[in-house]
Amino acid sequence: MTPFKNKILFVGYGAVAECTLPILFKHLAVAPENVTVMDFEDRAEKLKPWIAKGVKWVRDRVTEKNMGSLLGKFVAKGDVVIDLAWNIDACEILDWCHRRGVMYINTSTELWDPYAAGAKQHPTEKTLYWRHMNVRRMMAKWKAKGPTAVLEHGANPGLISHFTKQGLLDIAAASLADKKFKVKDAERIAELARTQAWNHLAQQLGVKVIHCSERDTQISDKPKQVDEFVNTWSIEGFREEGQTTSELGWGTHEKELPAHAHKHKEGPRNQICLARMGMDVWVRTWVPNYTVRGMVVRHGEAFTISDHLTVWEKGKATYRPTVHYAYCPSDAAVASLNEMRGYDYKLNDNQRIMNDDITQGSDILGALIMGHPYKSWWTGSDLSIEESRRLVPHQNATTMQVAISVVAATVWMVQNPEMGVVVPDDLPHEFVLGLAKPYLGTFISTPSDWTPLKHYKNPFPGYNRPEFDVKDPWQFKNFLVKDGE
């Protein structure tokens, strides 16, 4: 257990924070009286057992006007802010923490009001890529790295970066054992795996596409009602990411841009965005052991993984895989999204997060790495509701995967307090997975001969014109679900 004598402030006490708090005390030796939990809703009853142990509870809300004065009441140099709220401007809270020597962690890079600019804002300016560029511009003005701040370290983004690294190592080990490469190439792969040169290793293995593929199979004994939005995690967070631009890291192997695509004009330009809601962009993907259709909802891993796996030569990106989220949420959430579409995307007032009412199911989340000699390889977590409840009572599988990732990154941050701003790909995967695996249920790393065209059958042969590239299965157009198929 890692000792920590300073203070910790939780900003937000929703489902993820409720799961994070008990796990944090298992891995960080911190006095309960040094931990404060803040939320704008009344969480006193939920926190009652922790308050009895000494944890402090404050009902308040961090806003654009009060952020500095409010945070300053609870944390100072050497302390930690665990930001699990939504709609707190990442640049502003990062800068505040940086200037005061406060360590910081969040699970997403957010704004005070993501809807403020309205529909006329250019699609590229609605993206997480745009937000990351704002963070980089701000950091460039700082005189020193400052205290550690871990951005976007939940399940995905977060754990998915470590699943990707583990998957690359497993593909390399298997391909060497099975003699998939010629001697010189095999020697090169062995050296790249040993030195963990992730971008060159992915290139040498032939990786073309990486999905963060997720299928949530958790079901409840309380059916979704008409005019009710049901989900297994933050409904507002889901709505915000689902109703904005679809984003993906864009591979150097791709031959043509999809419809409604926009490129970025500054920074590494490793991403594109689509002027379409992510919740309405569907792709074929795979989790053990079946094909699913997932939404290309924007997520930070599409930026950080594709950025870290880019190979640059003389200022030009010569290699990069296509990287994006492919999310199939719970059946109740899929029905809720469909109902919301019928309401012209207006979010229901009646909302429910499934928890104790869940009767069975799992959250299956991993990195689907494609294009190498095995075709596909999936590395990740299959966490059942039964196992999640055994680990922390009253918690579902989805929140558990996020919570343990937050804890692992927080422990690493406390052990490495002066690393400046980092993203999940900057953290050692061995450390994070070493702490997280006991909370991830069945950890899977397995090959598959799946491709996006493996199971496709044209229902109207000769009467439509499906747009596929049969010569290169790893083109994005083969994954994308389109009209006329």
C-alpha positions as MATLAB code, in Angstrom:
seq = 'MTPFKNKILFVGYGAVAECTLPILFKHLAVAPENVTVMDFEDRAEKLKPWIAKGVKWVRDRVTEKNMGSLLGKFVAKGDVVIDLAWNIDACEILDWCHRRGVMYINTSTELWDPYAAGAKQHPTEKTLYWRHMNVRRMMAKWKAKGPTAVLEHGANPGLISHFTKQGLLDIAAASLADKKFKVKDAERIAELARTQAWNHLAQQLGVKVIHCSERDTQISDKPKQVDEFVNTWSIEGFREEGQTTSELGWGTHEKELPAHAHKHKEGPRNQICLARMGMDVWVRTWVPNYTVRGMVVRHGEAFTISDHLTVWEKGKATYRPTVHYAYCPSDAAVASLNEMRGYDYKLNDNQRIMNDDITQGSDILGALIMGHPYKSWWTGSDLSIEESRRLVPHQNATTMQVAISVVAATVWMVQNPEMGVVVPDDLPHEFVLGLAKPYLGTFISTPSDWTPLKHYKNPFPGYNRPEFDVKDPWQFKNFLVKDGE';
ca = [
       0.000    0.000    0.000;
       1.321    3.425   -0.966;
       1.415    5.975    1.888;
      -0.006    9.458    1.295;
      -0.095   12.070    4.044;
      -1.649   14.917    2.104;
      -5.234   15.727    1.205;
      -7.488   14.356   -1.526;
     -10.534   16.108   -2.968;
     -13.119   14.180   -4.975;
     -15.019   16.541   -7.265;
     -18.239   14.733   -8.140;
     -19.737   11.706   -6.411;
     -21.663    9.838   -9.057;
     -21.535    6.126   -9.854;
     -17.818    6.054  -10.711;
     -16.708    7.987   -7.628;
     -18.885    5.795   -5.420;
     -16.954    2.775   -6.718;
     -13.563    4.525   -6.672;
     -13.595    5.622   -3.014;
     -13.534    2.163   -1.354;
     -10.922    0.827   -3.798;
      -8.711    3.868   -3.256;
      -8.543    3.168    0.481;
      -7.359   -0.378   -0.303;
      -4.353    0.856   -2.264;
      -3.521    4.256   -0.785;
      -2.714    4.641    2.896;
      -4.451    7.973    3.450;
      -6.279    9.106    6.582;
     -10.060    9.302    5.993;
     -10.140   12.761    7.565;
      -7.798   13.916    4.758;
     -10.363   12.979    2.102;
     -13.148   15.362    1.090;
     -16.002   14.529   -1.278;
     -17.842   17.318   -3.081;
     -21.007   17.098   -5.186;
     -23.802   19.534   -6.042;
     -26.452   16.917   -5.248;
     -27.158   15.570   -1.773;
     -24.966   12.484   -1.370;
     -24.922   12.493    2.437;
     -26.908    9.273    2.773;
     -24.697    7.376    0.316;
     -21.592    8.674    2.087;
     -22.869    7.978    5.609;
     -20.549    4.976    6.272;
     -17.545    6.965    5.032;
     -18.469   10.087    6.963;
     -18.570    7.905   10.079;
     -14.953    6.925    9.355;
     -13.860   10.547    8.999;
     -14.361   11.402    5.328;
     -15.607   14.984    4.898;
     -18.702   15.743    2.806;
     -19.363   19.098    1.136;
     -22.416   19.957   -0.938;
     -21.259   22.494   -3.491;
     -20.597   22.867   -7.201;
     -17.447   23.931   -9.028;
     -18.380   26.672  -11.505;
     -16.542   29.039  -13.803;
     -16.978   31.835  -11.259;
     -16.079   30.041   -8.033;
     -13.569   27.391   -9.115;
     -10.410   28.932   -7.665;
     -11.875   30.077   -4.386;
     -13.785   26.834   -3.846;
     -10.941   24.426   -4.626;
      -8.551   26.543   -2.554;
     -10.573   25.746    0.566;
      -9.730   22.060    0.335;
      -6.410   21.509   -1.481;
      -2.967   23.088   -1.643;
       0.540   22.157   -2.783;
       1.136   18.388   -2.684;
      -2.559   17.503   -2.527;
      -4.664   15.630   -5.108;
      -7.836   16.512   -7.004;
      -9.780   13.544   -8.438;
     -12.147   15.127  -10.944;
     -15.082   12.791  -11.651;
     -17.617   15.517  -12.343;
     -18.773   16.645  -15.774;
     -18.511   19.997  -17.549;
     -15.544   21.455  -15.688;
     -13.176   23.176  -18.111;
     -10.050   21.015  -18.292;
      -7.699   23.849  -19.224;
      -8.824   26.067  -16.384;
      -8.687   23.444  -13.653;
      -5.379   22.092  -15.019;
      -3.838   25.555  -14.956;
      -5.138   26.217  -11.446;
      -3.650   22.952  -10.160;
      -0.372   23.500  -12.026;
       0.191   26.942  -10.529;
      -0.526   25.701   -7.007;
       1.409   22.442   -7.089;
      -1.719   20.281   -6.865;
      -1.803   16.879   -8.557;
      -4.820   16.224  -10.747;
      -6.590   13.352  -12.519;
      -9.729   13.168  -14.650;
     -11.427   10.734  -17.028;
     -12.295   13.165  -19.831;
     -11.224   16.549  -21.194;
     -14.243   18.815  -20.834;
     -15.600   22.366  -21.142;
     -17.840   24.481  -18.929;
     -20.575   24.342  -21.550;
     -20.015   22.030  -24.533;
     -23.163   23.358  -26.215;
     -22.371   27.076  -25.920;
     -21.021   27.564  -29.459;
     -24.128   26.094  -31.088;
     -24.628   24.313  -34.375;
     -22.706   26.841  -36.505;
     -19.358   26.000  -34.907;
     -17.039   24.193  -37.341;
     -17.048   20.414  -36.743;
     -13.300   20.345  -36.011;
     -13.800   22.871  -33.204;
     -16.299   20.573  -31.500;
     -13.743   17.766  -31.157;
     -11.658   16.354  -28.352;
      -8.707   16.893  -30.696;
      -9.409   20.642  -30.514;
      -9.499   20.452  -26.718;
      -6.183   18.576  -26.614;
      -4.610   21.261  -28.798;
      -5.857   23.888  -26.345;
      -4.203   21.960  -23.515;
      -0.933   21.791  -25.450;
      -1.001   25.511  -26.197;
      -1.534   26.236  -22.522;
       1.282   23.904  -21.465;
       3.667   25.604  -23.876;
       3.340   28.782  -21.798;
       4.353   27.080  -18.538;
       7.944   27.453  -17.368;
       8.171   23.968  -15.823;
       6.418   20.604  -16.064;
       4.987   21.046  -12.607;
       2.884   18.565  -10.606;
       1.625   15.388  -12.252;
      -1.734   15.653  -13.976;
      -3.150   12.510  -15.579;
      -5.679   13.285  -18.295;
      -8.396   10.890  -19.405;
      -7.576    7.835  -17.321;
     -10.823    5.898  -16.970;
     -11.607    2.625  -18.696;
     -11.610    4.131  -22.147;
      -9.782    6.347  -22.515;
      -7.387    4.942  -19.935;
      -7.156    1.187  -19.556;
      -7.590    0.748  -23.300;
      -4.119    2.229  -23.914;
      -2.598   -0.381  -21.606;
      -4.642   -3.165  -23.217;
      -3.226   -2.026  -26.562;
       0.365   -2.222  -25.341;
      -0.195   -5.657  -23.819;
      -1.854   -6.814  -27.028;
       1.078   -5.659  -29.150;
       3.490   -7.567  -26.913;
       1.328  -10.689  -27.055;
       1.062  -10.527  -30.853;
       4.826  -10.118  -31.076;
       5.490  -13.078  -28.752;
       3.030  -15.327  -30.575;
       4.288  -14.371  -34.028;
       7.870  -15.103  -33.009;
       6.921  -18.460  -31.491;
       4.885  -19.369  -34.583;
       7.608  -18.073  -36.947;
       5.251  -15.727  -38.762;
       8.105  -13.480  -39.924;
      11.421  -13.937  -41.702;
      14.550  -14.052  -39.546;
      15.591  -10.408  -39.918;
      12.069   -9.130  -39.363;
      11.672  -11.432  -36.370;
      14.870  -10.102  -34.826;
      13.644   -6.566  -35.343;
      10.279   -7.346  -33.740;
      11.965   -8.989  -30.750;
      14.107   -5.907  -30.186;
      11.190   -3.507  -30.565;
       9.146   -5.524  -28.077;
      12.056   -5.605  -25.629;
      12.562   -1.832  -25.814;
       8.814   -1.160  -25.950;
       9.114    1.047  -29.028;
       5.364    0.874  -29.481;
       4.969    2.815  -32.715;
       7.684    0.908  -34.585;
       6.486   -2.389  -33.114;
       2.937   -1.803  -34.357;
       4.302   -0.882  -37.777;
       6.564   -3.921  -37.990;
       3.735   -6.261  -36.968;
       1.558   -4.846  -39.734;
      -1.152   -3.341  -37.500;
      -3.620   -1.302  -39.545;
      -6.642   -0.734  -37.293;
      -7.328   -0.662  -33.551;
     -10.858   -0.613  -32.166;
     -11.725    0.055  -28.590;
     -14.455   -2.561  -28.892;
     -17.041   -2.783  -26.140;
     -20.213   -4.781  -25.636;
     -22.229   -4.222  -22.470;
     -24.551   -7.206  -21.883;
     -25.854   -6.189  -18.446;
     -29.630   -6.528  -18.103;
     -32.078   -5.559  -15.375;
     -35.170   -7.039  -13.762;
     -36.671   -3.558  -14.087;
     -37.568   -3.021  -17.772;
     -36.961    0.323  -19.420;
     -40.155    2.350  -19.364;
     -41.500    4.511  -22.177;
     -39.936    7.983  -21.950;
     -37.112    6.776  -19.695;
     -33.379    6.845  -20.482;
     -31.542    3.897  -18.935;
     -27.775    3.382  -18.934;
     -25.026    1.716  -16.887;
     -23.026    4.946  -16.410;
     -23.417    8.745  -16.634;
     -26.371    9.565  -18.870;
     -25.382   13.206  -19.351;
     -21.846   12.129  -20.247;
     -23.196    9.600  -22.741;
     -25.514   12.162  -24.317;
     -22.754   14.778  -24.637;
     -20.254   12.480  -26.363;
     -22.890   10.741  -28.465;
     -24.517   13.836  -29.935;
     -21.364   15.567  -31.122;
     -18.927   14.822  -33.933;
     -17.653   11.316  -34.509;
     -13.841   11.228  -34.180;
     -11.189    8.728  -35.179;
      -7.445    8.464  -35.511;
      -6.859    8.217  -39.261;
      -4.442    5.573  -40.530;
      -1.820    6.160  -43.207;
      -3.076    3.060  -45.042;
      -6.524    4.527  -45.663;
      -7.272    5.196  -49.354;
     -10.215    7.580  -49.122;
     -12.021    9.737  -46.607;
     -15.568    8.814  -45.586;
     -18.468   11.123  -46.327;
     -18.732   14.270  -44.176;
     -15.079   13.964  -43.059;
     -13.041   17.001  -41.980;
      -9.289   17.203  -41.428;
      -7.522   19.274  -38.808;
      -5.152   22.044  -39.870;
      -2.793   22.184  -36.892;
      -1.006   19.865  -34.485;
      -0.088   16.261  -35.353;
      -3.190   15.976  -37.558;
      -3.530   12.332  -36.578;
      -7.320   12.520  -36.484;
     -10.304   13.298  -38.650;
     -13.833   14.037  -37.551;
     -17.168   13.402  -39.210;
     -19.913   15.998  -39.287;
     -22.268   13.363  -37.949;
     -23.345   12.444  -34.436;
     -21.184    9.633  -33.116;
     -24.257    7.771  -31.893;
     -25.409    7.552  -35.536;
     -22.121    6.268  -36.998;
     -22.056    2.463  -36.757;
     -19.238    0.038  -37.556;
     -18.701   -3.695  -37.550;
     -16.472   -4.831  -34.713;
     -15.716   -7.930  -32.642;
     -15.491   -9.006  -29.022;
     -14.913  -12.583  -27.822;
     -16.606  -14.432  -29.361;
     -19.000  -12.654  -31.698;
     -19.436   -9.781  -34.130;
     -21.285   -6.698  -32.938;
     -22.145   -3.299  -34.323;
     -20.726   -0.420  -32.366;
     -20.980    3.355  -32.466;
     -17.978    5.519  -33.355;
     -18.567    7.780  -30.378;
     -15.722   10.193  -29.789;
     -13.254    9.175  -27.096;
      -9.820   10.362  -26.067;
      -8.107    7.078  -26.939;
      -8.684    7.771  -30.642;
      -6.369   10.758  -30.213;
      -3.736    9.519  -27.766;
      -3.224    5.978  -29.098;
      -3.015    7.051  -32.735;
      -0.699    9.913  -31.747;
       1.663    7.673  -29.781;
       1.714    4.975  -32.472;
       2.581    7.378  -35.306;
       5.990    6.917  -36.942;
       7.499   10.185  -38.125;
      10.245   10.533  -40.726;
      11.557   13.988  -41.617;
       8.404   15.629  -40.302;
       6.047   13.327  -42.202;
       3.803   10.655  -40.698;
       4.850    7.476  -42.509;
       2.854    5.086  -40.352;
      -0.246    5.351  -38.210;
      -3.123    2.924  -37.556;
      -6.767    3.941  -37.675;
      -8.015    4.074  -34.070;
     -11.514    4.635  -32.726;
     -14.171    3.567  -30.266;
     -16.748    0.962  -31.359;
     -19.357    0.922  -28.600;
     -22.371   -1.320  -28.223;
     -23.968   -0.304  -24.907;
     -26.499   -2.263  -22.885;
     -29.747   -3.266  -24.588;
     -31.650   -0.777  -22.414;
     -29.288    2.013  -23.482;
     -29.663    1.087  -27.171;
     -33.459    1.297  -26.770;
     -33.059    4.622  -24.945;
     -30.948    6.053  -27.771;
     -33.508    4.955  -30.312;
     -36.265    6.649  -28.336;
     -34.170    9.817  -28.048;
     -33.750    9.874  -31.835;
     -37.529    9.876  -32.086;
     -37.612   12.899  -29.770;
     -35.278   14.725  -32.186;
     -32.371   14.028  -29.804;
     -33.926   15.668  -26.759;
     -32.801   13.879  -23.604;
     -35.532   12.380  -21.431;
     -36.080   13.999  -18.055;
     -36.753   10.570  -16.570;
     -33.375    8.862  -16.214;
     -32.023    5.788  -14.444;
     -28.567    4.263  -14.030;
     -28.803    0.474  -13.692;
     -27.130   -0.894  -10.590;
     -28.710   -3.143   -7.952;
     -31.484   -4.011  -10.408;
     -28.977   -5.714  -12.770;
     -29.599   -9.472  -12.800;
     -26.858  -10.691  -15.137;
     -24.389   -9.719  -17.850;
     -20.890   -8.359  -18.338;
     -19.010   -5.392  -19.686;
     -16.662   -6.741  -22.351;
     -14.068   -4.072  -23.128;
     -10.809   -4.421  -25.012;
      -8.422   -3.444  -27.783;
      -9.190   -5.174  -31.078;
      -5.867   -4.948  -32.919;
      -6.088   -5.801  -36.642;
      -3.966   -6.230  -39.771;
      -1.112   -8.448  -38.504;
      -0.504  -12.122  -39.439;
      -3.299  -13.353  -37.135;
      -5.765  -10.899  -38.737;
      -7.260   -9.810  -35.395;
      -6.239   -9.965  -31.735;
      -8.399   -8.878  -28.793;
      -6.909   -7.912  -25.424;
      -9.071   -6.758  -22.549;
     -11.543   -7.387  -19.736;
     -14.697   -9.474  -19.510;
     -16.117   -8.393  -16.161;
     -19.396   -9.885  -14.953;
     -21.885   -8.192  -12.655;
     -21.398  -11.020  -10.115;
     -17.641  -10.462   -9.967;
     -18.035   -6.705   -9.777;
     -20.382   -7.003   -6.798;
     -18.036   -9.445   -5.101;
     -15.251   -6.867   -5.358;
     -17.312   -3.844   -4.314;
     -20.957   -4.382   -3.289;
     -23.639   -2.481   -5.218;
     -21.328   -1.642   -8.147;
     -21.855   -2.607  -11.779;
     -19.216   -3.871  -14.188;
     -19.021   -0.652  -16.201;
     -18.246    1.626  -13.276;
     -15.781   -0.918  -11.838;
     -13.610   -0.823  -14.974;
     -13.476    2.964  -14.788;
     -12.926    3.125  -11.031;
      -9.971    0.752  -10.858;
      -8.299    2.657  -13.679;
      -8.704    5.918  -11.760;
      -7.227    4.297   -8.650;
      -4.264    2.771  -10.507;
      -3.397    6.104  -12.121;
      -3.824    7.957   -8.815;
      -1.428    5.595   -7.045;
       1.105    5.994   -9.873;
       0.674    9.772   -9.694;
       1.317    9.869   -5.958;
       4.465    7.810   -6.524;
       5.502   10.120   -9.400;
       4.346   13.584   -8.298;
       6.345   15.832  -10.657;
       5.764   14.429  -14.156;
       3.689   17.296  -15.543;
       0.688   16.626  -17.764;
       0.502   13.047  -19.057;
      -2.034   10.885  -20.898;
      -2.637    7.141  -20.400;
      -0.094    6.159  -23.064;
       2.655    7.860  -21.016;
       2.074    5.609  -18.002;
       3.771    2.183  -17.651;
       1.253   -0.466  -18.651;
       2.873   -3.043  -16.349;
       2.151   -0.894  -13.295;
      -1.425   -0.046  -14.242;
      -2.426   -3.560  -15.302;
      -0.625   -5.057  -12.306;
      -2.891   -3.111   -9.986;
      -6.018   -3.285  -12.154;
      -6.171   -6.933  -13.265;
      -7.614   -8.323  -10.000;
     -10.618   -6.037  -10.592;
     -11.143   -6.786  -14.290;
     -12.736  -10.228  -14.139;
     -11.481  -12.527  -16.893;
      -8.497  -10.957  -18.622;
      -8.399  -12.110  -22.245;
      -5.684  -11.832  -24.880;
      -6.557  -13.970  -27.875;
      -6.181  -14.152  -31.673;
      -9.121  -14.275  -34.045;
      -9.476  -14.685  -37.806;
     -12.218  -12.045  -37.819;
     -12.350   -9.328  -40.480;
     -15.170   -6.840  -41.110;
     -16.147   -8.736  -44.254;
     -15.956  -12.261  -42.821;
     -19.683  -12.656  -42.182;
     -21.057  -10.197  -44.725;
     -23.722  -11.462  -47.117;
     -25.437   -9.207  -49.622;
     -29.216   -9.573  -49.111;
     -29.958   -8.127  -52.590;
     -27.158   -9.260  -54.907;
     -27.282   -7.505  -58.247;
     -29.805   -4.923  -57.035;
     -27.551   -2.728  -54.907;
     -23.972   -1.517  -54.958;
     -22.278   -2.086  -51.613;
     -19.055   -0.106  -51.318;
     -16.353   -2.466  -50.093;
     -12.663   -2.891  -50.766;
     -12.344   -6.663  -50.968;
      -8.590   -6.423  -51.680;
      -7.865   -4.640  -48.402;
     -10.203   -5.682  -45.568;
      -8.738   -3.060  -43.214;
     -10.108   -0.025  -45.046;
     -12.505    2.017  -42.892;
     -15.202    1.749  -45.561;
     -15.370   -2.005  -44.878;
     -16.136   -1.457  -41.199;
     -18.594    1.404  -41.719;
     -22.263    0.418  -41.883;
     -23.687    2.256  -44.925;
     -26.843    2.511  -46.999;
     -27.105    0.061  -49.875;
     -25.507   -2.900  -48.139;
];
